[in-house]
């Protein structure tokens, strides 16, 4: 995309993160509708307790016994409960009537205090820990252009970077054209471990992509699809992806990423791991990468980060989060958001994943 096109294209706000509660005033707020004001409690030994409004001569006085007042409070609460039920039903009806509505989104919008995870055919409600560092990204700062590219902009200053992630599935890439499309960084697959055989396989375009990106001043990160089940296999994966980088003296300044994803089928070796075992292996990956002088990162979606892994143990690591929508559904600090898998970029045939990097300036 040329600079002139950027200056003339019409930018619009992303839809704001709709993770807001349905706020309904209940109970005491309806007292105003039945003519009650501020009360003081007076007691006289010759009569029952009574609640009396202010003795201001401009205000009409009413007296109520405790029994009468409790009845009115009960009626007010009942009325509020009915209003709440009606408002919630109206909200659900309105949302469910929108195009593309689904239950997961409805739950996410209604329960912002939880991360909603689709797990084992049902939904898990994972409480958000308010003591963890939040992502701090205001929806108002996220803009989408006519090419569906998301940018974070504060005032007149762009605060994000545009990136892609690629593998041999994108074929031969014209990296000069990719650079011309204002791509700042690329995360390139080094390879994967067979989910049944356990065999390590190098991506056929690994080094070609590293060289092409670096030659065009695109920052490079590397990811590996892991199916390791021991610390030794984790180290083997890291050594395998770093060996050609070290030998070729390639300057890799982006992250070294472990890709954690669910593999369908009971024969996947990684599926036998418990959440605790998988979390420990992932943290070992991060520690081992750091010992090699590189910056580690964890890639995953809502399910893999909050169900396959223990978010309480990994939230302080750098996170690359996959969530395909126009709002960001991740409560904690993250570095990269993969927001689409169907982007078109000059120099690449077919669809490609598109990413936005935060906290980079």
N, C-alpha and C positions, 0 to 999 in steps of 0.2 A: 504494500500500500504506500503510495507516494505521500510526501508531506502536504502537498496542495490538496489532495483528496481528504487528508485528515482534517485540514483546516476548514473545509467546506461541508464535511459530512455532518449530519444532524445527530447529536448524541442525546440520549435519553436516560433517565434514572432507571436502574433496575427496580423491579418491584421490591419494596422493603421486606426485610425478613418478617414474615407474618407470625413469628412465634410470640404472640401476645395473648394474654389470658382474656377470656370473656369476662369483663368487669361488670358486676351487677351489685347495686346497693340493696342491702337486705335489712330486715329487722327494724332497728331504731330509726333508720332514715325515713321510714314511712310514717313516723310519728307526726311529722309536720303536716301530713295530709289529713290528720284527724284533730288538728287544732291544739296540740300540746306544745308547751314552751319549756323554759328552764324551771326546774322544780327545786324547792327546798323542803327538807323533811322537818315537820314540827310534831312535837309530842306533848299531849296534855293528858294528865292522869285521869281526868273526868271523861275522856272520849277516846275513841280508837285513833291509831295513827292516820294522819291524812297528808296527802301531798298537795301543796298549794303553790300556785304560780306566783311570780313576783307581785308585790303590793304596789307597784307603779300604778297611779290613778288612771293612766291612759291605757292600761291593759285590763281587759275584762278578766275577772277572777273566776276560777273553777276549783272546786275541791272534789277529790276522789279518794275513796277508801283504798287501802292496799289491794283488796280483792278486785275492785273496779279497774284499778290501774293495771294489775296483772292480766286481767282479761283483755284489755286494750293492747297490751304488749304482745300477748299471744296471737290476737287477731292480726296485728301488724306483721308479725313474723310469718304467719300463715300466708298472708297476702304477698309478702316478699318471696316466699318459697314458690308460690304459683307463678309470680312474675319471672323468677329465675328459671323455672322449668320452661316457660313459654319462650323466654329469650334464648335459652340454649337450643331448644328445638328449632327455632327460627334460624339460628346461626348454622346448625347442622344442615338444615334444609337448603339454605342459601349456598353454603360451601359445596354440598354434594351435588348441587345443580350446575356447578361450573364445569367447563370443559376440562377433561383430564383429571378430575378429582379422584383421590384414592384415600383409603382408610389411613394409611401411614401418615400422609400429609395432614389429614384432619386431626389425628392424635397429636402430631407435632405442634400444630397451631394451638391446640387446646391445652396442652400440658407443657408449657415452656420451662418448667422446673426439672424436667426429665429429658434425657436423650432416649428417643423411642427406637428400639432395635427389633427388626423382624428376625425372629430366632425360632427354629424348630416348628415352623408353622403358626406360631403365635407372636405376640409382641412383648418384649421386655422393656420395663420402665427403669432406666438407669438414672438415679438421682445425680443432678449436676452439683459438683463440689465447688462451692463459692470461694473456697480458699485457694483454689488453683488459679494460675494466671489466665485471665480471659483472653479471647482473641483480639479484643479491643478494636475491631473493625466495624465502623459505623456503616449501616446499609446506605446511608445518604452519600457516602464517598465512593460507592461502587457504581460505575457507569457502563452502559453497553452501547456499542456503536452499531452502525448499519450492517456490519459484517459479523455481528454477534460476538465481538471481542470485548471482554470485561477488563476495565481499567480502574484502579483506585486513584482518585484524584481529590486532593484536599486544597480547596481554593483553586488556584491556577497551577498547582504543582502536582505532577504525576508522581505517585508514591509506590508504584508497583512495576513489575517487569513481566514481559510476555514470553511464554515458553511453550515448548512442545516436548512430548516424549515419543520415542520411535524405536522400532525394532526391524528385523528382516521383513516383517509383513508389509512395510512401506516400500520395499524394493529399493532401487537405486534412487537416491535423493540428490537433487540439484541444490546444494547448500548455498550457492551464490544467490539463487532466487529466494531461498528461505530467509537469508539475511536481508534481502530487499523487501521482505514482508514485515520487517521490524521485529523479528524474533530475537530476543536477547539471550535466551538460554535453551539448552536441549538436554534432556536426560535420556541416555542411550542404554538400551538393554545390552548387557554383556553376555547373558546366557541364562540357563535355567537348569534345574535338577529334575530328572524324570520323576513324576509323582508315583510311579509304580516301580520302575527299575532302580531309581536312585542314581542313575548315570548323569554325570555332568555334561552338558551340551553347550558349546559356545554359539552365540548368535552369528550367523554367516555374514552380517553386515556390521558387526561390532566395530572393528578398527576402521573400516571405510567411513563409517558415520562419525567416529571420533575425529579422524583426520579432516574430513570435510567441514565439520562444524568449527574446529579450531582454526583452520585456514581462512575462515570467513569471520573471525572474531566473535564467535558465538560461544558463550561459556558452556562447559560440558560437565554434566554429572552422569553417574552410572548407576544402573539398577540391576539386581539379580533376583530372579524368581526362585525363592528358596523352598525346598522341601526337606531341609536338614532335620534330623531327629537326634543329633548329638552335637556337642560342642566341637568335636573334631571335624564333623561335616560342615559346620558353620565356618570354621577357619579355612577349610578346603575351598569353600565357595568364595570367600574373600580373597584368598591367595590366587585363585584361578582368574578372577576378574582383574586383579591388580598386576599380575605378572606381565602381560603385554604392555600395560601402561608404564610400568617401571622400566622395562627393557627398551621401549620406544621413546622414553623420556618425554612423554606427553604431559603437558601442564594441565592437570585436572584441578580446578578450583571449586567446582560444584560438589554436591553431596554424593556420597556412596550409599546407595539405598537398598534396604532389604524389602522385597515385595512380598507382603503377606496377604494371601487371598484364599478363599474357600475353593476346594476342588471337589466337584460333584463325583459321587461314586464311593463306595465303601472300600475300594482297593487302594485308595490314595494313602501313601505311607504317612503323610503329615496329619491326616485326619485322626490317627490313633493318639495323637498328643493331647494331653489335658491343657486347659488354659494356663495353668501354672508352668507346665513344661515349655509350652510355646513362648510364653513371656520371658522365661529365663533364657531360652535360646536367642530370642530377639535382642535382649539386652546384652548378651555375650557378643552378638554380631556388632553392636554399637561400640562396645568396649574394645573389641579386637580391631575394628576400623580405626578408632582413635589411636590405638597403639602403633598403627602404621603411618600416622601423620595426616590422616584425612578426616573429613567431617561426616559422621554417620547420619542417616535419616531413616524413618520408618514410613512405608507406604501402605495405605489401607483404606477401606471404606468404613461406613458406620458399623457393619457387622464384624469385620475383622478387627477393628480397633477396640470395640466395646464388648465383643463376645468371644472372639478367638483369643484376644489378648486382654490383659488386665490393665485398663486405662489408668488405674491408680498408680501403677508402677512405671508406665511408659510416658505419662503426660509431660514430663520434663524433657524428653528427647524431642528432637526436631521431627515434625510431622508433615507428611505430604498426603493430603486428604482427597479422596475421590468421592464427589457428590455431584451428580449431573442435574443441575437446576440453575435458576437465576438468583437464588438466595443461598447464603452460606449456612449450612447446618452443622456447625462444630463449635462447641462452647469455649474451648481452651485455645491457648496460643498455638498457631500453626505457621509454617513457612510457605507452603505451596498448596494451592487448591486446584485440582483437576476438575474442571466444571463441564467438560464436554468431550465425547469420544467421536464426534462427527463433524469436526471442523475441516474446512478446506484451506490449504496453505499452498501458495505458488511454489513449485519445485517438488511437490509430493503428490503422487498419484493416489487418488482415493481419499478416504477419511483419515484423520489423524487426531490424536488426543491433544487438547489445548489446556494450558496451565497459566495461572497467575501467581507470581511470587510476591509475598508481603515482607515487611520488616527488612527491606533491602537497601534503604537509603538513610 
